[in-house]
Structures are given as structure tokens and as C-alpha cells.
Amino acid sequence: MRLSLSFVLLALIPVAPTFAATSYTVFTTADSGAQSLRAVIEAINANSTETVFNLNFNVGSNQTILVNSNLPRIGRANSFITIDGSLSPGLSIDGQGTSSLFYANQNALLVVRDLTLTRGESSEGGCLRAGTDGPPMTVQRVLFSGCIAGIGSGGAISASAQLNVTDSVFVDNRMNGMSGVGSGGGAILKTGTGNLIVEGSSFIDNAALGDGSTSSIALFGGAIYIGDGSLNHAIRGSWFSGNLAANPGGSIGGFGGAIHVEDGGLTVERSFFRGNQADREGGAIAAGSFVSATRLRLVQLRNSTFERNVAGIYGGAISVSNPGNSNGVLDVRNSLFQFNDAPDGYSLQMSSNTGTMTVSHSAFGAPGMDGNGAASHCLGSAQASNQNAGLLPLQLGCGINGIGVASFTLLGNEPTLPASFPVAYDMALTSPLVDAGVTGAGNLADPSACLTSDARGQARPQSIQFGVTPRCDIGPVELLGPLFRDGFED
């Protein structure tokens, strides 16, 4: 699908810098010459006195800067540069599919906000790339579209230190793999030190694609590839739809249609994954390593929804594998799985030797894309599970405990784009998921505990009956209890 730029532009709210900076302004959309973007970058690089800079644009509304050749690397050691498009709403910087855009020099720290970066092309980080010495980067209210990277990779962004992404959109970005090389991150490649923190953002139709070679090739993360050992990566309040990791017609193939975790830990909260695909493992999320089986992989799912994700072999929604090591962890709380598909493990797969799996207060709907799957939702073995639910006939698998219900009685249609957050289905008061959990919340060391809040930030537990001890609901949403004893809520 394609997105209109208009919804992104409505959210462009300037944020004032919190410290003094030397400002440079682009006044023309020309590729080169006085007051052009290229000239301003060169001026910043030539300033050896100051270290804090603002790069602003004053070129009018809805303008495009066509970049005819790679932009110069920006900044120098220990500099801090804010690239801000808020004074020119609707600004687009276009690499035309042949030129790279912003590339930080050395350890220059970049903040990029309030603009569109499109059709940048590079071997790594087609539209935005951190410097070689691993500086942190911040991205706010940026649309990345049609950015392309090679075997580096990271179609839109390559980051080797802390990366914070807020209220941004990634659409139709891709990385192009080649025979004999494993790489990934159709939108974002995260390596090195520091955490990846993504909040309130959408990833639509991004891809990690192979060249169809029949020799060894592995593609990781149609949208995001995490390749470092931090345990504190986080995705919050975000949407993933139509992302793909695949080697069409070739061998080995794709892992993690939306996200692949090579090393470290990832927590996904209040997010929605729909229609993502990997031609091997983990239609939405995969965690596993081709590099080192001794690394720890931790995947925690909180108040999130997974539907219509597809994997070619294992784990229609989630796959965690760690051959030869018992350090893997999969912890699923208050989440919803339905219409996911894979030959083994419609929703979840955790291979042997991978450590521990906990599934609590989660709902498993119809298995298979057509809702008529004959196998089980989960392949592997859950060490702990409690207070789950599944549509009859129960096909949970993995030893997951749960009640069987005829219907979840979800309300409304699936969330639509542009994403309105939180992205979760509501439930009817008559849903069997309501008040079907435990009375306690918060102690995640206890596999029977539910979360302290739901996908909307509402506190758990609530009760739909006045004067009754509140119990947690199963799934991402907690229905609010009555305000009045007599039930007159209006």
C-alpha cells in the first residue's frame, strides 16, 4: 500500500532546542550553489570553532530538494547537529534512487526531525547513517520512503549506537541482499552499542530481499534488524504491516518478516503486527543467530496484537531459536494472536535448547490464514503458562494452559492507517475474555500475573461488576469497570 504524506505533515510540531547553537539555513532547493543544502553542510563542516549546530530550511511549503550526487558527510568529531525541517512544512529531500543522503562524520551526533527523506541509496543506511565511531541518533516525525541499501544494510537507517525513533513512518524501504552474504533491516539496521527505542511509529511494506540465489543467503528483518547485545531494545505503540523478509526463488531465505533479533533483548509493548511475512521463520518477529549460538536472546511481548502474519516453515507470528544454547527467553503477556499461519506453530515457535517460554493472559484465535488450521498455535514447550484462552476446539500446543471459548466477541474492525494509537481491538462486555484472569497484577516473576496496564494505558485489573473483586481481562485491552453502584453510567 502507499501512504499519503499529508497525515505525517499534520504532526510536524517544531521542538525548540534546549541549548544555544549556531544556526545555518538552506534557502534554495537547488542541489548545489550558494545557500543550498550541500553548501550548508560544507559550511558546518568548515566551522572548527563551534560544536553545536542547527541546520534549518526556509524554502517554502511542500518543496523538494533533488539530490544529484551523494551529500557530503556531515559534522566532525564531538559535534552535535540538529537537522530541522519544521520551517518548511512538507519538505522532501530526494536522493532519486542514486544518491545517499545524511551520513554523520566520525562521532557527530545527529537529530533529524520534521521532514521527508526519500529514495536515498547506499550500501548501508540509504537515507540516514551514523558515523563510523558510533554516535547516537534521534529521529522525530520523519517519513522515510523508498530508501535503499545494499549488503550493509538498513534501507532507511543504519545506526551503530543509541537510536531513538519517535512518531515516524517507514514505507517501501528495502535492503538488497546478495549470494553468500547475510544481512538485513529493510528499514533499520541497529548494531554496535546502545539501545533501539521506537515509539509511536509505523512500518509499512518494507523488505529485506535476496537476489533469488540458490547458494547460501539469509535475510533478517523486513523492517528492523537488531544485531547487538543490549537487553533493553524496545518497540512501543507502533504498527507493522506488510513487511517482508524473503529470498524469492532462492535458498535459506528470510527470518523475521518485521523484526529480527540476532543478539540481545527486545520488548514489544502496545503494538500491532499484521500481514508481515518471512519465507522461513517468524512471520512477524524472529530471534536467532547464524553468528553465535552462545548469545542471549530475549523477546518480551506486552499488550500486543499479531494477526495474519505468515512464515514459510516455523512460527507464523513469532519464532525463537538458539541451537546449542539454553539462554533464549520468550515471555508473552496479555497479547492476542489470530489468523497467523505456518506449517509448524501457527502463532509461536520456540525450538529445543532455547531456555524458557512463558505465556500468560493471552488469547489465541482462529489458526491459519483462513481460520481453519488443523495444527496447533505453538510449537515447542512452555515452562510456565496461566490464564490464557483459545477458540474451540483448543489447539494451543506447547503445554499452554487455557480456557476454550466459542468467540472472543471483539468489537469493530482492525485498526486502520494512518495508525491511531493504541492499535488494539476493543471487546464487548459479553466477551468471555473479560474478567477471566487473576486478581493480581504486576509481579512478572509470577507466570500467572497480568500486566499492570493495558494497550491504552488503563490500569489493571478492573471489573465490569460493581462491588466484585477486580480480575484481569485476557488479551491487550482491559475493559473499564462501572462508575456507579446502580449501573447508570450515562
C-alpha positions, 0 to 999 in steps of 0.5 A, a space after each residue: 500500500 502507499 501512504 499519503 504524506 499529508 497525515 505525517 505533515 499534520 504532526 510536524 510540531 517544531 521542538 525548540 532546542 534546549 541549548 544555544 547553537 549556531 544556526 545555518 539555513 538552506 534557502 534554495 532547493 537547488 542541489 548545489 550553489 550558494 545557500 543550498 543544502 550541500 553548501 550548508 553542510 560544507 559550511 558546518 563542516 568548515 566551522 572548527 570553532 563551534 560544536 553545536 549546530 542547527 541546520 534549518 530550511 526556509 524554502 517554502 511549503 511542500 518543496 523538494 530538494 533533488 539530490 544529484 550526487 551523494 551529500 557530503 558527510 556531515 559534522 566532525 568529531 564531538 559535534 552535535 547537529 540538529 537537522 530541522 525541517 519544521 520551517 518548511 512544512 512538507 519538505 522532501 529531500 530526494 536522493 532519486 534512487 542514486 544518491 545517499 543522503 545524511 551520513 554523520 562524520 566520525 562521532 557527530 551526533 545527529 537529530 533529524 526531525 520534521 521532514 521527508 527523506 526519500 529514495 536515498 541509496 547506499 550500501 548501508 543506511 540509504 537515507 540516514 547513517 551514523 558515523 563510523 565511531 558510533 554516535 547516537 541518533 534521534 529521529 522525530 516525525 520523519 517519513 522515510 520512503 523508498 530508501 535503499 541499501 545494499 549488503 550493509 544494510 538498513 534501507 532507511 537507517 543504519 545506526 551503530 549506537 543509541 537510536 531513538 525513533 519517535 512518531 515516524 513512518 517507514 514505507 517501501 524501504 528495502 535492503 538488497 541482499 546478495 549470494 553468500 552474504 547475510 544481512 538485513 533491516 529493510 528499514 533499520 539496521 541497529 548494531 554496535 552499542 546502545 539501545 533501539 527505542 521506537 515509539 509511536 511509529 509505523 512500518 509499512 511494506 518494507 523488505 529485506 530481499 535476496 537476489 533469488 540465489 540458490 547458494 547460501 543467503 539469509 535475510 533478517 528483518 523486513 523492517 528492523 534488524 537488531 544485531 547487538 547485545 543490549 537487553 533493553 531494545 524496545 518497540 512501543 505503540 507502533 504498527 507493522 504491516 506488510 513487511 517482508 523478509 524473503 529470498 524469492 526463488 532462492 535458498 535459506 531465505 528470510 527470518 523475521 518478516 518485521 523484526 529480527 533479533 540476532 543478539 540481545 533483548 527486545 520488548 514489544 509493548 502496545 503494538 500491532 503486527 499484521 500481514 508481515 511475512 518471512 519465507 522461513 521463520 517468524 512471520 512477524 518477529 524472529 530471534 536467532 543467530 547464524 553468528 553465535 549460538 552462545 548469545 542471549 536472546 530475549 523477546 518480551 511481548 506486552 499488550 500486543 496484537 499479531 494477526 495474519 502474519 505468515 512464515 514459510 516453515 516455523 512460527 507464523 507470528 513469532 519464532 525463537 531459536 538458539 541451537 546449542 544454547 539454553 539462554 533464549 527467553 520468550 515471555 508473552 503477556 496479555 497479547 492476542 494472536 489470530 489468523 497467523 499461519 505456518 506449517 509448524 506453530 501457527 502463532 509461536 515457535 520456540 525450538 529445543 535448547 532455547 531456555 524458557 517460554 512463558 505465556 500468560 493472559 493471552 488469547 489465541 484465535 482462529 489458526 491459519 490464514 483462513 481460520 481453519 488450521 488443523 495444527 496447533 498455535 505453538 510449537 515447542 514447550 512452555 515452562 510456565 503458562 496461566 490464564 490464557 484462552 483459545 477458540 474451540 476446539 483448543 489447539 494451543 500446543 506447547 503445554 499452554 494452559 487455557 480456557 476454550 471459548 466459542 468467540 472472543 466477541 471483539 468489537 469493530 474492525 482492525 485498526 486502520 492507517 494512518 495508525 491511531 494509537 493504541 492499535 488494539 481491538 476493543 471487546 464487548 462486555 459479553 466477551 468471555 475474555 473479560 474478567 477471566 484472569 487473576 486478581 493480581 497484577 504486576 509481579 512478572 516473576 509470577 507466570 500467572 500475573 497480568 500486566 499492570 496496564 493495558 494497550 491504552 494505558 488503563 490500569 489493571 485489573 478492573 471489573 465490569 461488576 460493581 462491588 466484585 473483586 477486580 480480575 484481569 481481562 485476557 488479551 491487550 485491552 482491559 475493559 473499564 469497570 462501572 462508575 456507579 453502584 446502580 449501573 447508570 453510567 450515562 
